[in-house]
Amino acid sequence: MGVGKVLSDVKPYLAMILLQVGFAGMYVVAVASLKRGMSHFVLVVYRNLVATAVMAPFALWFERNVRPKMTFTIFLKIIGLALLEPVLDQNLYYMGANLTSAGFASALINILPAVTFVMALVLRMEKVRLRSVHSQAKIVGTLCTVAGAVLMILYHGPVVQFPWSRGQHHDSTGAGGQGAGWLNGTILIVVACVCWSSFFVLQSNTLQSYPAELSLTTLICLTGSLMSGAVALVAERGNTKAWVIGFDTRLFTAVYAGIVCSGVAYYVQGLVSRQRGPVFVTAFNPLCMIITAVMGSIILKEEITLGSVIGAVIIVAGLYALIWGMSKDHVKQVADVSAGGSKGAATEQLPITSVQPNGNGKHDLGNGRGHVFDVETPADNGHY
């Protein structure tokens, strides 16, 4: 029993850690493909088409008996989810990462939990009590996250040399070499964060009325494919070569991002979000940042500046203050629910019954609420 409970508690953490490893790989291969000329509009379309093709069979089979009825309200929410994540967030993030670097983009996107927390607070999905230490930790963590992001934007500083990167030629854009492009890329990433946070909040709300994670994932990817396809047709009009991909990094990027970062990610995030809330889902981004920074400096030869390192450290400190406050609130909620359930079970009693002979070979059975029933009893024959 104890081992089962431990495994159940560990599952959300393990799922999110593995998901961040998958995201880190996608960030690196996507930036590599984009810097080689691949259109981010086309990448988003192929990514969501792959995710739809992979997830649809699982949704049709495993949720064939539990899939809720589609309503107009749920349909509108699915359109909103497809617009926020596949269309806006993915395109804006790819544009921002291409203008900056994979390491910087994955570091700056760590403001995601703070943005999600603020949104959840405004929508009353999270509660804050100013006299509570846990709530104070969440507030301080949010402020530290924002401060770290601002530092990363305003201060670059010297390039940090890693043992594996010495003596290598680096991409100067990773250190903020192009001022205008770097600023534009930063703004695009921040806007992408806001869209992604809105997606998590809306996804958590949608799963309450449509608790079918696989089906919801498939519908989001399918709708996102259609919407992003329309955008790509307009953006890449007259450029038919943008749609042609061969057996190279572009095909690998579309397949990898579609399966891992759209199909599997939406499903796992939906499961964990329904159990622990949308802020918990976004709280593991620092791990992705570290992996992406290391892989980016090795594979893409990207430079990492001192400002990015200091800002990332502040963001991580703020994030874990936010996580600590939320984890304590979760433990308190579970304890309150358990206490309430035990109290309710103790106070609930069976109806009081009374048996009285009525002199005609029967007994009157009363239930304590004024109702009396005639029950015929067998004659005593000496057996129990």
VOPA-66096 format. One record per residue: x, y, z of N, C-alpha, C in turn. Coordinates in pm, whole numbers, padded with zeros to 5 digits, always signed. Layout:
# residues N
XYZXYZXYZ;...
END
This chain:
# residues 384
+00084-00121+00000+00000+00000+00000+00086+00125+00000;+00196+00120+00085+00283+00235+00093+00358+00258-00036;+00407+00148-00100+00480+00160-00225+00388+00214-00334;+00264+00165-00339+00169+00213-00439+00141+00360-00425;+00130+00408-00301+00104+00550-00279+00224+00634-00323;+00345+00585-00294+00466+00658-00335+00473+00667-00487;+00448+00555-00555+00450+00556-00702+00345+00650-00758;+00228+00652-00696+00122+00742-00742+00162+00888-00725;+00232+00919-00615+00276+01057-00592+00390+01097-00684;+00473+00999-00723+00590+01028-00805+00553+01043-00952;+00448+00979-00997+00411+00979-01140+00404+01117-01202;+00333+01216-01141+00328+01349-01205+00465+01413-01221;+00554+01396-01121+00688+01453-01129+00770+01385-01239;+00764+01252-01243+00841+01178-01343+00792+01211-01484;+00661+01221-01501+00604+01253-01632+00651+01389-01680;+00650+01488-01593+00689+01623-01633+00839+01633-01659;+00921+01558-01583+01066+01559-01606+01099+01500-01744;+01039+01385-01777+01062+01325-01907+01012+01414-02020;+00903+01484-01994+00848+01573-02096+00942+01690-02123;+01007+01740-02018+01101+01850-02036+01225+01807-02114;+01267+01682-02095+01378+01630-02176+01338+01626-02323;+01213+01584-02349+01164+01583-02486+01156+01722-02547;+01111+01819-02468+01104+01957-02517+01244+02012-02548;+01340+01979-02465+01477+02029-02486+01531+01981-02621;+01509+01853-02652+01552+01803-02782+01483+01873-02897;+01354+01901-02882+01280+01969-02987+01333+02110-03010;+01363+02183-02902+01412+02320-02916+01540+02324-02999;+01629+02229-02974+01758+02229-03044+01741+02193-03191;+01669+02083-03220+01654+02041-03360+01569+02140-03439;+01471+02204-03372+01388+02302-03443+01469+02425-03482;+01549+02476-03390+01632+02592-03422+01733+02557-03531;+01788+02437-03526+01882+02395-03631+01814+02394-03768;+01691+02346-03774+01618+02343-03902+01580+02483-03947;+01539+02567-03854+01499+02703-03890+01616+02783-03942;+01731+02767-03880+01849+02842-03924+01901+02792-04059;+01855+02676-04101+01892+02624-04233+01787+02657-04339;+01690+02741-04301+01596+02790-04401+01457+02732-04398;+01425+02644-04305+01291+02586-04300+01191+02690-04252;+01074+02696-04314+00970+02790-04274+00903+02743-04146;+00895+02831-04048+00830+02793-03922+00680+02774-03940;+00620+02843-04039+00479+02823-04067+00453+02680-04115;+00538+02632-04205+00525+02496-04256+00557+02394-04147;+00655+02422-04064+00692+02332-03955+00574+02311-03861;+00501+02416-03827+00386+02405-03738+00278+02317-03801;+00254+02334-03932+00152+02253-04000+00189+02105-03997;+00311+02073-04038+00354+01932-04041+00358+01872-03901;+00400+01952-03805+00408+01904-03667+00271+01860-03616;+00169+01939-03640+00036+01906-03590-00033+01798-03673;+00000+01789-03802-00051+01679-03883+00003+01545-03833;+00133+01541-03802+00193+01419-03748+00129+01383-03615;+00110+01482-03528+00049+01457-03397-00093+01403-03413;-00169+01458-03507-00306+01410-03529-00306+01265-03576;-00219+01233-03671-00213+01097-03725-00171+00995-03619;-00084+01035-03527-00035+00943-03425-00138+00926-03313;-00202+01032-03269-00290+01026-03153-00431+00980-03185;-00477+00999-03309-00616+00966-03344-00651+00819-03320;-00568+00722-03362-00604+00581-03335-00619+00550-03187;-00532+00605-03104-00543+00582-02960-00671+00641-02903;-00705+00761-02949-00827+00825-02901-00951+00748-02943;-00953+00701-03068-01069+00628-03119-01088+00495-03047;-00979+00431-03010-00989+00299-02949-01010+00306-02797;-00923+00377-02728-00925+00375-02583-01039+00457-02522;-01088+00555-02595-01194+00640-02540-01325+00627-02617;-01343+00513-02683-01464+00495-02764-01590+00487-02678;-01577+00444-02552-01694+00429-02465-01706+00539-02360;-01605+00621-02349-01606+00723-02242-01602+00865-02296;-01597+00879-02428-01586+01012-02486-01717+01090-02465;-01711+01208-02402-01833+01286-02378-01893+01339-02508;-02016+01380-02500-02084+01435-02616-02028+01575-02646;-02005+01600-02775-01955+01730-02817-02067+01833-02812;-02040+01945-02748-02135+02056-02742-02073+02178-02810;-02157+02276-02835-02108+02397-02902-02006+02470-02815;-02028+02471-02683-01935+02538-02593-01798+02470-02595;-01797+02337-02590-01671+02264-02594-01601+02285-02729;-01678+02289-02837-01621+02312-02969-01552+02448-02975;-01614+02551-02917-01551+02683-02915-01423+02682-02833;-01422+02607-02722-01301+02597-02641-01189+02528-02717;-01223+02426-02795-01121+02356-02874-01062+02450-02979;-01146+02531-03041-01095+02630-03137-01002+02729-03067;-01041+02772-02947-00955+02862-02870-00822+02798-02834;-00825+02670-02794-00701+02599-02762-00611+02585-02884;-00671+02553-02999-00592+02540-03122-00532+02673-03165;-00605+02780-03145-00554+02912-03181-00440+02955-03090;-00453+02928-02960-00353+02973-02863-00221+02898-02877;-00227+02763-02891-00103+02686-02888-00047+02654-03026;-00114+02573-03108-00051+02540-03236-00030+02661-03328;-00124+02754-03329-00114+02865-03425-00026+02978-03370;-00065+03035-03256+00005+03152-03205+00134+03116-03133;+00125+03032-03031+00243+03005-02948+00357+02943-03029;+00328+02839-03105+00435+02771-03178+00501+02861-03282;+00421+02935-03358+00480+03024-03459+00561+03136-03395;+00506+03197-03290+00577+03307-03223+00706+03257-03158;+00700+03138-03096+00820+03086-03030+00928+03053-03132;+00891+02987-03241+00990+02954-03343+01053+03080-03401;+00973+03183-03426+01027+03309-03478+01122+03372-03378;+01084+03372-03249+01170+03431-03146+01299+03354-03127;+01290+03220-03126+01410+03138-03108+01505+03153-03227;+01450+03169-03346+01533+03186-03465+01608+03319-03462;+01545+03421-03404+01608+03553-03395+01706+03563-03279;+01694+03477-03179+01784+03479-03063+01869+03351-03063;+01833+03258-02976+01903+03129-02972+01815+03031-02897;+01844+02902-02913+01767+02799-02845+01783+02810-02693;+01908+02835-02647+01931+02846-02503+01861+02965-02441;+01869+03082-02508+01803+03202-02455+01652+03184-02453;+01597+03128-02560+01452+03111-02568+01402+03016-02459;+01472+02905-02438+01429+02810-02335+01447+02867-02195;+01542+02960-02177+01559+03025-02047+01450+03128-02022;+01421+03209-02124+01321+03314-02107+01181+03258-02089;+01155+03143-02147+01022+03085-02137+00992+03034-01997;+01092+03042-01908+01069+03004-01768+00978+03102-01695;+00944+03214-01757+00844+03301-01695+00705+03241-01708;+00693+03129-01779+00564+03065-01803+00489+03032-01673;+00551+02969-01572+00476+02939-01450+00423+03064-01380;+00503+03172-01380+00458+03295-01315+00339+03355-01389;+00345+03356-01522+00233+03408-01601+00109+03323-01579;+00128+03189-01576+00015+03099-01553-00044+03120-01414;+00043+03141-01315-00004+03163-01179-00088+03291-01170;-00042+03397-01233-00116+03523-01231-00252+03505-01299;-00254+03436-01412-00381+03411-01481-00475+03327-01396;-00421+03220-01336-00504+03135-01250-00555+03211-01129;-00475+03305-01079-00517+03386-00965-00631+03479-01005;-00619+03541-01122-00724+03631-01169-00854+03554-01192;-00842+03431-01245-00960+03349-01273-01006+03269-01152;-00944+03292-01036-00980+03228-00910-00959+03076-00912;-00864+03032-00994-00825+02892-00991-00718+02868-00886;-00652+02974-00841-00555+02971-00733-00597+03072-00626;-00562+03041-00501-00598+03129-00390-00471+03179-00321;-00476+03303-00276-00363+03362-00206-00412+03422-00074;-00347+03382+00035-00374+03441+00167-00246+03512+00210;-00252+03644+00221-00132+03724+00243-00063+03691+00374;-00136+03641+00474-00074+03606+00602-00014+03466+00602;-00037+03391+00497+00017+03255+00488+00158+03257+00430;+00248+03181+00491+00386+03174+00442+00389+03113+00302;+00302+03015+00276+00298+02950+00145+00256+03049+00036;+00158+03131+00067+00113+03230-00031+00219+03337-00052;+00289+03376+00055+00398+03473+00041+00509+03417-00047;+00536+03286-00034+00639+03223-00118+00597+03226-00265;+00470+03206-00291+00422+03210-00430+00434+03350-00488;+00404+03451-00407+00413+03589-00455+00559+03628-00481;+00647+03595-00383+00790+03627-00399+00848+03552-00518;+00810+03426-00534+00859+03348-00647+00818+03407-00780;+00695+03455-00788+00648+03517-00912+00727+03644-00943;+00751+03728-00841+00827+03852-00860+00971+03823-00901;+01032+03720-00840+01170+03684-00876+01177+03634-01020;+01078+03560-01062+01075+03510-01199+01070+03624-01300;+00984+03721-01273+00973+03837-01361+01102+03918-01360;+01163+03935-01241+01288+04010-01231+01400+03942-01309;+01409+03810-01301+01510+03737-01376+01492+03751-01526;+01367+03749-01570+01339+03765-01713+01378+03904-01761;+01348+04005-01681+01384+04142-01717+01535+04158-01724;+01607+04095-01631+01753+04101-01632+01809+04037-01757;+01754+03924-01797+01802+03857-01917+01782+03944-02041;+01674+04022-02042+01644+04106-02157+01735+04229-02163;+01758+04292-02045+01829+04420-02042+01980+04406-02031;+02030+04295-01978+02174+04282-01955+02226+04153-02020;+02331+04166-02101+02391+04049-02164+02523+04014-02099;+02618+04109-02094+02746+04083-02029+02838+03997-02114;+02950+03956-02056+03047+03876-02132+02997+03734-02157;+03061+03669-02252+03024+03531-02287+03084+03435-02184;+03004+03341-02140+03048+03240-02043+03107+03122-02120;+03228+03084-02087+03295+02973-02153+03274+02845-02073;+03227+02741-02142+03213+02610-02080+03330+02522-02122;+03363+02420-02042+03478+02334-02075+03468+02271-02213;+03346+02234-02255+03330+02166-02384+03321+02263-02503;+03315+02395-02472+03295+02492-02581+03419+02576-02610;+03527+02554-02540+03647+02634-02561+03714+02596-02693;+03758+02697-02765+03825+02674-02892+03734+02649-03008;+03601+02664-02987+03506+02642-03095+03455+02775-03148;+03415+02776-03275+03354+02895-03334+03206+02896-03300;+03158+03008-03247+03021+03016-03197+02937+03107-03285;+02806+03087-03272+02709+03173-03340+02693+03300-03259;+02729+03414-03316+02728+03540-03241+02589+03587-03205;+02487+03539-03276+02350+03582-03240+02311+03528-03105;+02376+03421-03059+02342+03368-02928+02384+03459-02817;+02470+03552-02840+02513+03645-02736+02456+03783-02755;+02354+03792-02831+02290+03923-02850+02363+04009-02949;+02427+03946-03052+02506+04020-03147+02424+04111-03237;+02298+04078-03259+02214+04159-03345+02106+04224-03260;+02125+04354-03228+02040+04421-03130+01893+04420-03165;+01857+04469-03286+01716+04479-03324+01651+04342-03333;+01720+04248-03397+01665+04113-03407+01650+04046-03273;+01747+04070-03185+01742+04011-03050+01623+04066-02973;+01599+04195-02978+01487+04255-02907+01354+04205-02962;+01342+04199-03094+01219+04148-03155+01194+04003-03118;+01301+03924-03119+01287+03784-03080+01244+03769-02936;+01297+03854-02848+01259+03849-02707+01111+03881-02688;+01064+03984-02758+00921+04020-02748+00833+03907-02798;+00873+03843-02906+00794+03732-02961+00787+03616-02862;+00897+03586-02795+00899+03476-02698+00809+03508-02578;+00812+03633-02532+00727+03673-02418+00579+03660-02454;+00543+03706-02574+00404+03693-02619+00366+03546-02632;+00459+03463-02681+00435+03319-02690+00409+03260-02553;+00482+03308-02452+00461+03262-02314+00318+03291-02267;+00271+03412-02297+00136+03449-02257+00033+03358-02325;+00053+03330-02453-00038+03241-02526-00034+03100-02468;+00086+03052-02435+00100+02916-02380+00034+02907-02242;+00051+03010-02160-00014+03012-02029-00165+03010-02042;-00216+03089-02135-00361+03090-02160-00409+02953-02205;-00327+02883-02284-00361+02749-02328-00375+02654-02209;-00280+02658-02116-00285+02569-02000-00409+02595-01916;-00440+02721-01894-00557+02755-01812-00685+02709-01880;-00697+02734-02011-00817+02693-02084-00825+02541-02096;-00711+02474-02111-00711+02329-02118-00760+02267-01987;-00714+02321-01875-00759+02272-01745-00910+02290-01729;-00961+02403-01776-01104+02429-01768-01183+02337-01862;-01132+02313-01981-01202+02229-02079-01211+02085-02032;-01107+02034-01968-01106+01895-01922-01210+01869-01814;-01259+01972-01748-01364+01953-01649-01496+01914-01713;-01522+01964-01832-01646+01931-01903-01624+01830-02014;-01500+01804-02052-01468+01709-02157-01348+01624-02112;-01369+01536-02013-01258+01460-01952-01212+01343-02038;-01168+01371-02158-01114+01269-02249-00985+01325-02309;-00873+01300-02243-00748+01365-02279-00701+01330-02421;-00711+01202-02459-00665+01162-02591-00749+01226-02702;-00881+01226-02682-00969+01285-02783-00948+01436-02792;-00931+01500-02677-00909+01644-02677-00777+01678-02747;-00674+01598-02720-00545+01620-02785-00556+01608-02937;-00626+01504-02982-00644+01483-03126-00720+01598-03190;-00825+01643-03125-00906+01753-03180-00828+01883-03184;-00746+01909-03081-00664+02030-03080-00564+02027-03195;-00497+01913-03212-00396+01902-03319-00461+01911-03457;-00578+01847-03474-00646+01852-03604-00691+01993-03636;-00754+02058-03539-00798+02196-03561-00679+02289-03581;-00573+02266-03504-00452+02347-03521-00388+02328-03657;-00394+02205-03710-00340+02180-03844-00414+02260-03950;-00546+02261-03940-00627+02334-04038-00603+02485-04028;-00601+02537-03905-00585+02680-03886-00444+02725-03924;-00343+02651-03879-00205+02688-03913-00178+02667-04062;-00248+02569-04123-00235+02550-04267-00285+02670-04346;-00397+02727-04301-00449+02847-04367-00352+02963-04353;-00293+02976-04233-00195+03083-04211-00072+03063-04299;-00025+02938-04308+00095+02909-04387+00071+02933-04536;-00049+02900-04585-00079+02922-04726-00072+03071-04762;-00116+03154-04670-00110+03298-04693+00034+03349-04679;+00102+03303-04575+00238+03353-04548+00339+03306-04653;+00320+03184-04703+00415+03127-04798+00357+03121-04940;+00264+03209-04972+00205+03209-05105+00313+03240-05210;+00311+03164-05317+00411+03182-05421+00543+03114-05394;+00556+03050-05277+00681+02982-05241+00651+02834-05216;+00634+02760-05324+00600+02618-05311+00715+02535-05256;+00838+02583-05269+00953+02509-05218+00952+02498-05066;+00883+02590-05000+00879+02588-04853+00810+02462-04801;+00722+02404-04883+00647+02286-04840+00721+02156-04867;+00830+02162-04940+00904+02042-04976+01008+02012-04870;+00999+01892-04813+01101+01848-04716+01147+01709-04757;+01274+01683-04733+01330+01554-04768+01363+01474-04644;+01443+01367-04661+01483+01285-04548+01604+01349-04481;+01578+01460-04410+01685+01534-04344+01634+01584-04210;+01702+01684-04156+01664+01735-04024+01524+01798-04023;+01478+01847-04138+01345+01908-04143+01236+01805-04120;+01250+01689-04183+01152+01582-04163+01160+01530-04019;+01283+01512-03970+01299+01464-03832+01238+01562-03733;+01257+01693-03757+01201+01794-03667+01049+01788-03665;+00986+01776-03782+00840+01772-03788+00785+01648-03719;+00848+01532-03743+00800+01407-03682+00824+01408-03532;+00943+01447-03490+00978+01449-03348+00889+01547-03271;+00877+01669-03322+00796+01770-03254+00649+01730-03252;+00602+01667-03361+00462+01627-03366+00428+01518-03265;+00513+01415-03258+00485+01303-03168+00509+01341-03022;+00628+01394-02994+00668+01418-02854+00608+01546-02798;+00620+01656-02871+00589+01787-02814+00448+01835-02843;+00375+01766-02929+00234+01800-02949+00145+01687-02900;+00158+01569-02962+00071+01458-02925+00089+01413-02782;+00206+01361-02748+00231+01310-02613+00224+01423-02510;+00278+01540-02545+00283+01650-02449+00143+01697-02410;+00055+01718-02508-00080+01763-02476-00151+01662-02385;-00133+01533-02415-00199+01428-02337-00146+01425-02193;-00015+01423-02178+00045+01416-02043+00013+01544-01964;+00024+01659-02030-00007+01785-01962-00153+01789-01918;-00242+01735-02000-00383+01731-01962-00406+01644-01840;-00342+01526-01836-00356+01438-01721-00305+01504-01593;-00184+01558-01600-00123+01617-01481-00197+01745-01441;-00242+01823-01538-00314+01946-01509-00444+01918-01436;-00512+01809-01473-00637+01776-01406-00613+01730-01262;-00494+01670-01236-00463+01623-01102-00404+01732-01013;-00309+01810-01069-00233+01903-00986-00249+02049-01024;-00321+02080-01131-00341+02220-01169-00245+02265-01277;-00280+02373-01349-00197+02418-01461-00063+02476-01420;-00053+02534-01300+00074+02594-01258+00179+02485-01234;+00138+02371-01178+00230+02261-01155+00291+02212-01287;+00209+02209-01392+00255+02161-01522+00369+02247-01575;+00361+02377-01551+00460+02469-01607+00582+02488-01517;+00586+02423-01403+00690+02451-01304+00820+02374-01328;+00827+02292-01432+00946+02211-01455+01031+02262-01571;+01002+02381-01620+01077+02437-01732+01225+02459-01705;+01269+02487-01581+01413+02506-01558+01497+02386-01602;+01447+02267-01585+01520+02148-01629+01541+02151-01780;+01437+02189-01852+01447+02202-01997+01549+02307-02036;+01553+02417-01962+01647+02526-01990+01791+02477-01978;+01821+02401-01874+01957+02353-01852+01999+02258-01963;+01911+02164-01996+01943+02066-02100+01961+02136-02235;+01871+02231-02264+01878+02301-02392+02005+02385-02402;+02042+02451-02292+02163+02533-02294+02287+02450-02323;+02296+02334-02260+02412+02246-02282+02413+02193-02425;+02298+02142-02471+02289+02086-02606+02310+02195-02712;+02256+02316-02688+02271+02425-02783+02415+02470-02797;+02486+02473-02685+02627+02515-02692+02714+02410-02760;+02674+02282-02753+02753+02175-02814+02716+02157-02962;+02585+02146-02989+02539+02113-03125+02533+02237-03214;+02473+02345-03160+02453+02465-03242+02564+02568-03226;+02661+02540-03138+02773+02633-03114+02724+02770-03069;+02620+02770-02982+02564+02897-02935+02641+02947-02813;+02652+03080-02803+02716+03143-02689+02612+03175-02582;+02653+03163-02457+02566+03194-02344+02630+03307-02266;+02557+03415-02245+02612+03532-02179+02592+03526-02028;+02669+03609-01957+02660+03614-01812+02521+03661-01767;+02464+03757-01840+02331+03804-01805+02226+03695-01813;+02239+03608-01913+02145+03496-01925+02160+03397-01810;+02285+03374-01768+02309+03281-01658+02253+03336-01527;+02284+03464-01496+02235+03524-01371+02082+03531-01372;+02026+03576-01484+01880+03583-01492+01815+03448-01478;+01877+03344-01537+01821+03209-01526+01826+03158-01383;+01934+03190-01311+01944+03148-01170+01835+03214-01086;+01811+03342-01109+01705+03413-01036+01568+03354-01070;+01547+03324-01197+01420+03265-01238+01398+03130-01172;+01504+03047-01168+01492+02915-01106+01462+02927-00957;+01530+03020-00888+01503+03041-00746+01358+03082-00724;+01310+03174-00807+01171+03216-00795+01074+03104-00825;+01107+03023-00926+01019+02912-00962+01004+02812-00849;+01114+02779-00784+01103+02679-00679+01042+02734-00552;+01050+02863-00531+00970+02924-00424+00821+02911-00457;+00788+02933-00583+00649+02918-00627+00604+02773-00614;+00689+02678-00653+00654+02536-00643+00636+02495-00497;+00725+02543-00409+00715+02509-00267+00583+02556-00209;+00547+02679-00240+00421+02731-00189+00302+02652-00241;+00306+02613-00368+00195+02539-00426+00190+02396-00373;+00307+02333-00351+00307+02196-00301+00250+02190-00160;+00281+02290-00077+00225+02293+00058+00074+02313+00053;+00028+02395-00038-00117+02414-00052-00183+02284-00096;-00117+02210-00185-00175+02084-00233-00184+01983-00119;-00078+01974-00036-00080+01882+00078-00191+01919+00174;-00210+02048+00198-00314+02095+00289-00453+02061+00234;-00471+02077+00102-00601+02045+00043-00631+01897+00054;-00530+01812+00030-00550+01667+00042-00584+01629+00185;-00513+01692+00282-00541+01664+00422-00682+01707+00461;-00725+01822+00412-00860+01869+00442-00965+01777+00384;-00942+01730+00260-01039+01640+00198-01046+01508+00274;-00928+01456+00314-00925+01330+00388-00995+01344+00522;-00968+01457+00592-01031+01479+00721-01182+01492+00705;-01223+01563+00602-01367+01579+00579-01434+01448+00546;-01365+01361+00467-01423+01232+00434-01433+01142+00554;-01331+01143+00643-01334+01060+00763-01444+01105+00857;-01459+01237+00870-01561+01290+00958-01700+01255+00907;-01717+01265+00773-01847+01233+00716-01880+01086+00732;-01777+00999+00718-01801+00856+00733-01833+00820+00876;-01773+00893+00972-01798+00863+01113-01935+00908+01157;-01983+01019+01102-02112+01071+01146-02228+01006+01074;-02200+00940+00959-02310+00876+00887-02340+00743+00950;-02463+00719+00990-02503+00599+01060-02617+00531+00986;-02628+00401+01009-02737+00328+00950-02867+00364+01020;-02982+00347+00952-03110+00377+01016-03133+00290+01139;-03190+00350+01241-03220+00278+01365-03345+00194+01344;-03336+00068+01378-03451-00020+01362-03495-00074+01496;-03620-00107+01506-03674-00166+01627-03770-00278+01588;-03766-00387+01664-03851-00502+01637-03943-00522+01756;-04072-00525+01728-04171-00541+01834-04270-00648+01794;-04303-00742+01885-04405-00843+01853-04542-00779+01848;-04631-00826+01757-04765-00770+01748-04872-00870+01782;-04831-00992+01830-04927-01088+01880-04994-01172+01773;-04966-01156+01646-05031-01236+01541-04931-01322+01465;-04821-01357+01530-04720-01438+01464-04627-01357+01378;-04641-01228+01375-04554-01141+01297-04486-01041+01389;-04391-00974+01336-04322-00868+01410-04333-00740+01332;-04348-00631+01409-04346-00499+01348-04201-00449+01343;-04152-00421+01222-04014-00372+01204-04020-00223+01175;-03965-00143+01266-03965+00002+01248-03828+00051+01210;-03824+00158+01129-03694+00212+01085-03657+00339+01157;-03728+00371+01263-03691+00489+01338-03741+00617+01279;-03814+00614+01164-03861+00735+01098-04013+00735+01084;-04079+00651+01167-04223+00651+01165-04283+00549+01072;-04200+00469+01001-04250+00369+00908-04244+00232+00974;-04354+00154+00966-04362+00022+01028-04398-00079+00921;-04328-00191+00921-04352-00295+00822-04382-00425+00894;-04477-00503+00843-04509-00635+00898-04415-00738+00839;-04342-00808+00923-04248-00910+00878-04285-01041+00944;-04316-01141+00863-04352-01272+00916-04227-01349+00950;-04219-01404+01072-04100-01480+01117-04136-01626+01123;-04038-01713+01087-04065-01856+01092-04081-01905+01237;-04155-02015+01251-04177-02072+01384-04046-02126+01437;-04031-02122+01570-03909-02170+01634-03905-02321+01626;-03809-02378+01557-03800-02524+01545-03679-02582+01611;-03619-02503+01698-03506-02552+01775-03373-02529+01708;-03373-02471+01586-03245-02443+01516-03218-02293+01515;-03093-02261+01519-03053-02122+01511-03058-02076+01367;
END
